[in-house]
Amino acid sequence: MNKFESLTSLLNVIQHLAKPVLIAGAGITGVSCAIALRDAGVPFRIVNKGYRIGGRMASRPVRDSGTPFDGRVFDTGASYFTVSDPDFAAVVSELEIAGVVQPWTDTFHFADPEGIAGVKMGPMRYRAELGIRSVVEYLARDLVIEEGEVTELPTHERLALCMPTPQAARVFPQASELSTAVWEPVISVSLLFDQVYWAAFDGIFVNQDAHVTWIANDGARRGDHAPALVVHMSPVLSAGHLVDPEDVTPIAVAAVKRIMSFDADPVWTHAHRWTFAKPLEGTTVSEPNFVLGEVSRAGDEFSDRPRVEAGWRSGRDLGRALVDLA
């Protein structure tokens, strides 16, 4: 190879490494990746399918309920988050100071199909008074996020897919080879009542029930004490109703009445389908917590304990790795 060819080869490598980054997905993973790039001065774009960011940290307002609660948000995706990583703790401290998040509870109830059986202590869970989506919105407050969908590999940008593998594979089929995660569906059912019919609680883990896995007191979680519950249906039941998620609403109502021992009907309901709600623990790989390559990947599925914090760390670490290439 002569000097001209060597120089040309070197310039090609530099041009490749210096490509700006295109981030697809503006959940907490994509936003944390973007922040890492922004803070290092690396050029990037971030594109989100739909006009609302947040991904699975989703909140939905009440519409046309005929009650004073119209406009109030329900958390339809992630119910809360916990903190163990020191860097994430610093972010959460900033969010607390800004009034975005608040400590919620370290105690949940647990139940079986027959009813509530006891209480269980755990780590402190954090809530967001304006809905958990507000966490991502606050972190992304200085970012320019484009509405759109990446459908093919870009030629002049490095692509970072910050979304579940089944969605990433629609753009980059090889993504399925880069993750071992098995994804479970969940239908989340929001229920608004005319008054509170239950004893005080924050959340209930429901064990060994064919229909329900989790009941959240959304009034306690929001801090407004509204007569509002959010019910997560079991993966098996959810998988059978993804075409029409509203079909599970009567099942959710009946299960809540059975487990919580009251007999009132809700005045407003909404069922939200999460086809790829959560990666099943035990099917994920924790190290490394992202994939760096022709097309990079990040998300909480690259963690031994998928959760909000894991998604944030994965995006942050991928962003730092892309900075090192710049």
C-alpha positions as CSV (number, residue, x, y, z in Angstrom):
1,M,0.0,0.0,0.0
2,N,1.5,3.4,-1.0
3,K,1.3,6.6,1.0
4,F,-1.7,7.9,-0.9
5,E,-3.6,4.7,-0.3
6,S,-2.7,4.7,3.4
7,L,-3.8,8.3,3.8
8,T,-7.1,7.6,2.0
9,S,-7.7,4.6,4.2
10,L,-7.0,6.6,7.3
11,L,-9.3,9.4,6.2
12,N,-12.1,6.8,5.6
13,V,-11.7,5.5,9.1
14,I,-11.7,9.0,10.6
15,Q,-14.8,9.9,8.6
16,H,-16.5,6.7,9.8
17,L,-15.7,7.3,13.4
18,A,-16.7,11.0,13.2
19,K,-20.2,10.3,12.0
20,P,-22.9,12.0,14.1
21,V,-25.2,9.7,16.0
22,L,-28.8,9.1,15.2
23,I,-30.7,7.9,18.3
24,A,-34.0,6.1,17.7
25,G,-36.3,6.2,20.7
26,A,-36.8,8.8,23.4
27,G,-37.6,6.8,26.4
28,I,-35.2,7.1,29.4
29,T,-32.6,5.1,27.6
30,G,-32.5,7.2,24.5
31,V,-32.6,10.5,26.5
32,S,-29.7,9.4,28.8
33,C,-27.7,8.4,25.7
34,A,-28.4,11.8,24.1
35,I,-27.4,13.7,27.3
36,A,-24.0,11.9,27.4
37,L,-23.4,12.8,23.8
38,R,-24.5,16.4,24.3
39,D,-22.3,16.9,27.4
40,A,-19.3,15.7,25.4
41,G,-20.0,17.9,22.4
42,V,-20.7,15.0,20.0
43,P,-23.3,15.8,17.3
44,F,-26.5,13.7,17.4
45,R,-30.1,13.6,16.5
46,I,-32.8,11.9,18.5
47,V,-36.0,10.7,16.8
48,N,-39.1,9.4,18.6
49,K,-42.0,7.6,17.1
50,G,-45.0,9.7,18.1
51,Y,-45.2,13.1,19.7
52,R,-45.0,12.0,23.3
53,I,-41.7,10.9,24.7
54,G,-41.1,8.5,27.6
55,G,-41.4,5.1,26.1
56,R,-42.7,2.6,28.7
57,M,-42.6,5.4,31.3
58,A,-46.0,6.5,30.1
59,S,-48.8,8.5,31.5
60,R,-52.3,9.0,30.1
61,P,-54.8,11.7,31.0
62,V,-58.5,11.0,31.8
63,R,-60.8,12.1,28.9
64,D,-64.5,12.5,28.9
65,S,-65.1,10.8,32.3
66,G,-67.9,13.2,33.3
67,T,-66.0,13.7,36.6
68,P,-63.8,16.4,38.1
69,F,-60.8,14.2,37.3
70,D,-60.7,15.0,33.5
71,G,-57.1,15.8,32.6
72,R,-55.7,13.9,35.6
73,V,-53.0,11.4,34.5
74,F,-52.7,7.7,35.2
75,D,-49.3,6.0,35.0
76,T,-50.1,3.3,32.4
77,G,-46.5,1.9,32.1
78,A,-43.8,1.7,34.7
79,S,-45.3,2.1,38.1
80,Y,-42.3,3.5,40.0
81,F,-38.6,3.3,40.1
82,T,-35.9,2.5,42.6
83,V,-32.3,3.8,43.1
84,S,-29.1,1.9,43.8
85,D,-26.5,3.3,41.3
86,P,-24.7,6.4,42.8
87,D,-24.8,8.3,39.5
88,F,-28.5,7.6,39.1
89,A,-29.0,8.7,42.7
90,A,-27.4,12.1,41.8
91,V,-29.9,12.4,38.9
92,V,-32.8,11.5,41.2
93,S,-31.6,14.1,43.7
94,E,-31.8,16.7,41.0
95,L,-35.3,15.5,40.1
96,E,-36.3,15.8,43.7
97,I,-35.0,19.3,44.1
98,A,-36.9,20.3,40.9
99,G,-40.1,18.8,42.4
100,V,-40.4,16.2,39.6
101,V,-40.2,13.1,41.8
102,Q,-40.9,12.3,45.4
103,P,-40.1,9.3,47.6
104,W,-43.3,7.2,47.7
105,T,-43.1,4.0,49.8
106,D,-41.0,1.1,50.9
107,T,-44.0,-1.1,51.8
108,F,-46.3,-2.9,49.4
109,H,-49.0,-5.4,50.2
110,F,-49.1,-8.9,48.6
111,A,-52.2,-11.0,47.8
112,D,-53.3,-14.3,46.4
113,P,-56.4,-15.0,44.4
114,E,-58.5,-15.0,47.6
115,G,-57.5,-11.6,48.8
116,I,-54.8,-9.5,50.5
117,A,-52.5,-11.7,52.6
118,G,-49.9,-9.3,54.2
119,V,-47.3,-6.6,53.6
120,K,-43.8,-6.7,52.3
121,M,-40.9,-4.3,52.9
122,G,-38.5,-3.4,50.2
123,P,-36.4,-0.5,48.8
124,M,-37.8,3.0,48.6
125,R,-39.9,3.5,45.5
126,Y,-40.1,6.9,43.8
127,R,-43.2,8.5,42.2
128,A,-43.7,11.5,40.0
129,E,-46.6,13.7,41.0
130,L,-47.3,14.8,37.4
131,G,-46.9,11.2,36.0
132,I,-43.8,9.1,35.5
133,R,-43.5,10.4,31.9
134,S,-42.6,13.8,33.5
135,V,-39.2,12.3,34.6
136,V,-38.2,11.8,31.0
137,E,-39.7,15.1,29.9
138,Y,-37.6,16.9,32.5
139,L,-34.4,15.2,31.6
140,A,-35.0,16.0,27.9
141,R,-36.0,19.6,28.5
142,D,-33.0,21.0,26.7
143,L,-33.0,18.4,23.9
144,V,-34.5,18.8,20.4
145,I,-36.5,15.7,19.7
146,E,-37.8,15.0,16.3
147,E,-41.0,13.2,15.7
148,G,-40.6,10.3,13.2
149,E,-39.6,6.7,12.7
150,V,-36.3,5.2,11.6
151,T,-37.2,2.6,9.0
152,E,-33.8,2.0,7.4
153,L,-30.1,2.2,8.2
154,P,-28.7,5.7,7.7
155,T,-25.7,6.2,5.5
156,H,-24.2,9.3,7.1
157,E,-24.9,8.7,10.8
158,R,-24.1,6.1,13.4
159,L,-27.4,4.5,14.5
160,A,-28.3,3.8,18.2
161,L,-31.5,1.9,18.7
162,C,-32.9,2.5,22.1
163,M,-36.0,0.3,22.1
164,P,-37.0,-3.3,22.7
165,T,-35.3,-5.8,20.5
166,P,-38.4,-6.9,18.6
167,Q,-38.9,-3.3,17.6
168,A,-35.2,-2.7,16.8
169,A,-35.3,-5.8,14.6
170,R,-37.8,-4.1,12.3
171,V,-35.0,-1.7,11.3
172,F,-32.0,-3.9,11.9
173,P,-32.9,-7.6,11.6
174,Q,-29.5,-8.7,13.2
175,A,-30.7,-7.0,16.5
176,S,-32.4,-10.3,17.4
177,E,-28.9,-11.9,17.5
178,L,-27.6,-9.3,20.0
179,S,-30.1,-10.0,22.8
180,T,-31.3,-13.0,24.7
181,A,-34.2,-11.3,26.3
182,V,-37.7,-12.8,26.2
183,W,-40.3,-10.1,26.2
184,E,-43.6,-10.3,28.1
185,P,-46.8,-8.4,27.1
186,V,-48.9,-6.6,29.7
187,I,-52.2,-4.9,29.4
188,S,-52.5,-2.0,31.9
189,V,-56.1,-1.2,32.9
190,S,-56.8,2.2,34.5
191,L,-59.9,2.4,36.7
192,L,-61.5,5.6,38.0
193,F,-64.2,5.3,40.7
194,D,-66.6,7.9,42.1
195,Q,-65.1,7.5,45.6
196,V,-62.5,5.4,47.5
197,Y,-63.9,1.9,48.4
198,W,-60.7,0.4,49.8
199,A,-58.5,0.6,52.8
200,A,-55.3,2.6,52.5
201,F,-52.6,0.9,50.5
202,D,-49.9,1.9,47.9
203,G,-49.5,-1.2,45.8
204,I,-50.4,-4.9,45.8
205,F,-48.3,-7.7,44.3
206,V,-50.8,-10.4,43.3
207,N,-49.3,-13.9,43.3
208,Q,-50.6,-17.1,41.6
209,D,-53.6,-15.3,40.0
210,A,-54.5,-16.2,36.5
211,H,-55.6,-12.7,35.6
212,V,-53.8,-10.0,37.6
213,T,-50.2,-9.5,38.8
214,W,-50.2,-5.9,40.2
215,I,-52.6,-3.3,41.5
216,A,-51.4,0.2,42.1
217,N,-53.2,2.9,44.1
218,D,-52.8,5.7,41.6
219,G,-54.3,8.2,44.0
220,A,-51.5,7.4,46.5
221,R,-48.9,7.4,43.8
222,R,-50.1,10.7,42.4
223,G,-50.5,12.2,45.9
224,D,-54.0,13.5,45.1
225,H,-55.8,10.5,46.8
226,A,-58.1,10.2,43.8
227,P,-60.2,7.0,43.7
228,A,-58.0,5.6,41.0
229,L,-56.4,2.2,40.5
230,V,-54.1,0.7,37.8
231,V,-54.2,-3.0,37.2
232,H,-51.5,-5.0,35.3
233,M,-52.9,-8.1,33.7
234,S,-50.9,-11.4,33.6
235,P,-48.7,-11.9,30.6
236,V,-50.6,-15.0,29.5
237,L,-54.0,-13.3,29.6
238,S,-52.5,-10.1,28.0
239,A,-51.0,-12.1,25.1
240,G,-54.5,-13.4,24.2
241,H,-56.0,-9.9,24.1
242,L,-53.5,-7.8,22.3
243,V,-55.8,-7.2,19.3
244,D,-58.5,-5.7,21.5
245,P,-57.1,-4.9,25.0
246,E,-60.4,-3.3,26.2
247,D,-61.8,-6.9,26.3
248,V,-59.8,-7.5,29.5
249,T,-61.4,-4.5,31.4
250,P,-64.3,-6.5,32.9
251,I,-61.8,-9.2,34.0
252,A,-59.7,-6.5,35.7
253,V,-62.7,-5.0,37.4
254,A,-63.9,-8.4,38.7
255,A,-60.4,-9.3,39.9
256,V,-60.0,-6.0,41.8
257,K,-63.4,-6.5,43.5
258,R,-62.5,-10.1,44.4
259,I,-59.0,-9.3,45.8
260,M,-59.8,-6.0,47.5
261,S,-63.3,-7.0,48.8
262,F,-65.6,-4.3,47.5
263,D,-68.4,-4.2,44.9
264,A,-68.5,-0.8,43.2
265,D,-68.0,-0.4,39.5
266,P,-65.7,2.2,38.0
267,V,-67.0,5.3,36.3
268,W,-64.2,5.5,33.7
269,T,-61.8,2.9,32.3
270,H,-59.0,2.6,29.8
271,A,-56.9,-0.4,28.7
272,H,-53.4,0.1,27.3
273,R,-51.6,-2.6,25.4
274,W,-47.9,-3.1,26.0
275,T,-46.8,-5.8,23.5
276,F,-43.2,-5.5,24.7
277,A,-43.8,-4.5,28.3
278,K,-40.8,-6.0,30.1
279,P,-37.9,-8.4,29.5
280,L,-38.3,-11.5,31.6
281,E,-35.6,-11.6,34.3
282,G,-33.3,-14.6,33.8
283,T,-33.3,-14.2,30.0
284,T,-31.2,-11.0,30.0
285,V,-27.5,-10.4,29.9
286,S,-26.0,-7.9,32.3
287,E,-22.5,-7.3,30.9
288,P,-21.9,-5.4,28.8
289,N,-25.1,-3.4,29.4
290,F,-25.2,-2.1,25.8
291,V,-24.1,-3.2,22.3
292,L,-21.6,-1.1,20.4
293,G,-21.3,-1.9,16.7
294,E,-22.5,-1.1,13.2
295,V,-25.8,-0.5,14.8
296,S,-25.6,0.1,18.6
297,R,-28.3,-1.0,21.1
298,A,-29.2,0.0,24.6
299,G,-32.1,-0.6,27.0
300,D,-33.0,-2.2,30.3
301,E,-33.0,-5.6,28.6
302,F,-29.2,-5.4,28.8
303,S,-29.3,-5.9,32.6
304,D,-29.7,-8.7,35.0
305,R,-32.5,-6.7,36.7
306,P,-34.5,-4.8,34.1
307,R,-35.9,-1.6,35.5
308,V,-36.0,2.2,35.0
309,E,-32.5,2.6,36.5
310,A,-31.1,-0.1,34.2
311,G,-32.5,1.7,31.2
312,W,-30.9,5.0,32.2
313,R,-27.5,3.4,32.9
314,S,-27.5,1.5,29.6
315,G,-28.2,4.6,27.6
316,R,-25.6,6.6,29.6
317,D,-23.0,4.0,29.1
318,L,-23.7,3.6,25.4
319,G,-23.5,7.4,25.0
320,R,-20.1,7.4,26.7
321,A,-18.8,4.6,24.4
322,L,-20.0,6.5,21.3
323,V,-18.1,9.6,22.7
324,D,-14.9,7.5,22.8
325,L,-15.3,6.8,19.1
326,A,-15.8,10.4,18.2
